[in-house]
Amino acid sequence: MKRTYFRYLAIVGNMVFILWIFINGIYEGFIGNIIQVISYIGVVGVLVMNTVILSEIRTRKVTKRQV
């Protein structure tokens, strides 16, 4: 049960961080050199993929086999 709270917390944190990156980009006018643009796209891509993976994880119950 605690794992689901941490998962939701991580998803919300990823979304907040993505919004923070976009808001900073808006304030700066999306101006940057090619290395900055590539790194921003990479960071946002990793955060989006992490959010998708975390939202798709389903909790599984492990049953012990009886011998």
Beta strands, then each sheet from edge to edge (+ up, - down):
end
